[in-house]
């Protein structure tokens, strides 16, 4: 089933990118001084902002199609989990992204540090959803 293969590939890439950010990039960023931390976040966000949406959308759409074709609830669960990252990103993460992107690095300090910490916590939730989605899709594939 092609749709299932695309769902698991797109969701796996999403989860992999998110895990890398959560486990490697973000902790390293937090070790920087405020100005460098903000600059690094802005550069990273600018480069990766457009990766997550298409991968999550493809995982969701193809997972839903795989569920419609097979009737297997694991496909539905995986699709809904990766799909949940879209409103989470739009409602909880995007406003923080916008505030951080608008900050002048010369004014970095407690406010930017708090926003980056908030972003990290919310990104961790998005990461957990992506990993859980990939697990469900992998289980669906194994059946």
C-alpha positions in Angstrom: 0.0 0.0 0.0 1.7 3.1 -1.3 -0.1 5.5 1.0 1.0 3.6 4.1 4.6 3.7 2.9 4.5 7.4 2.3 2.8 7.9 5.7 5.5 6.0 7.6 8.3 7.7 5.6 7.1 11.2 6.1 6.2 10.7 9.8 9.6 9.0 10.4 11.4 12.0 8.9 9.3 14.4 11.0 10.0 12.4 14.1 13.7 12.1 13.3 14.1 15.9 12.7 12.1 16.6 15.9 14.1 14.2 18.0 17.4 15.7 16.7 16.2 19.1 17.7 14.9 18.1 21.1 17.8 15.9 22.1 20.8 17.5 20.5 20.3 21.0 19.1 18.1 22.6 21.7 20.1 21.4 24.8 23.3 22.7 23.0 21.5 26.0 22.3 20.6 26.4 26.0 24.3 26.4 26.9 24.9 29.6 24.9 24.8 33.1 26.2 21.5 35.0 25.6 22.5 36.8 22.4 24.1 33.7 20.8 21.2 31.5 21.9 18.7 33.8 20.2 20.8 34.1 17.1 21.2 30.4 16.9 17.4 29.8 17.4 16.6 32.4 14.7 19.0 30.8 12.2 17.8 27.3 12.9 14.1 28.2 12.9 14.6 30.1 9.6 16.1 27.1 8.0 13.8 24.4 9.3 10.5 26.1 9.6 9.2 24.8 6.3 10.2 21.1 6.9 7.7 20.1 9.6 4.5 21.2 8.0 4.7 19.2 4.7 6.0 16.1 6.5 3.2 16.2 9.1 0.6 16.9 6.4 1.8 14.1 4.2 2.0 11.7 7.2 -1.6 12.6 8.2 -3.1 12.5 4.7 -1.5 9.3 3.7 -2.1 7.7 7.1 -5.8 8.5 6.7 -5.8 7.0 3.2 -4.1 3.9 4.5 -6.8 3.6 7.2 -9.6 4.1 4.7 -8.1 1.4 2.5 -7.4 -1.1 5.3 -9.8 -0.3 8.1 -6.9 -0.8 10.5 -7.2 1.5 13.5 -3.4 1.7 14.0 -3.2 3.7 10.7 -5.9 6.0 12.1 -4.1 6.4 15.4 -0.8 7.2 13.7 -2.5 9.6 11.3 -4.3 11.4 14.1 -1.2 11.7 16.2 1.0 13.2 13.5 -2.0 15.3 12.4 -2.2 16.7 16.0 1.2 18.3 15.5 -0.4 20.7 13.0 -2.8 22.5 15.3 -0.3 22.3 18.2 2.3 24.0 16.0 -0.2 26.6 14.8 -1.8 27.4 18.2 1.0 26.9 20.7 4.3 27.1 19.0 3.8 29.6 16.1 3.1 32.6 18.4 6.3 31.9 20.3 8.1 31.5 17.0 6.9 34.8 15.8 7.9 36.6 19.0 11.4 35.1 18.9 11.8 35.8 15.2 10.9 39.5 15.8 13.4 40.0 18.6 16.5 42.0 17.9 19.5 39.9 19.1 21.0 43.0 20.7 18.1 43.0 23.1 18.5 39.3 24.0 18.2 38.5 27.7 15.6 37.2 30.2 12.7 37.6 27.8 14.3 35.8 24.9 15.6 33.1 27.2 12.2 32.5 28.7 10.6 32.3 25.2 13.2 29.8 24.0 12.7 27.7 27.1 8.9 27.8 26.4 9.5 26.9 22.8 11.6 23.9 23.9 8.9 22.6 26.2 6.2 22.9 23.5 8.5 21.4 20.9 9.0 18.4 23.2 5.3 17.7 23.1 5.4 17.9 19.3 8.3 15.5 19.3 6.5 13.0 21.5 3.4 13.1 19.2 5.7 12.5 16.2 7.4 9.6 17.8 4.1 8.1 19.0 2.7 8.5 15.5 5.7 6.7 14.0 5.3 3.9 16.5 1.6 3.4 15.5 2.4 3.5 11.8 5.2 1.0 12.3 2.8 -1.3 14.2 0.3 -1.0 11.4 2.9 -1.9 8.8 4.0 -4.9 10.8 0.5 -6.5 10.7 
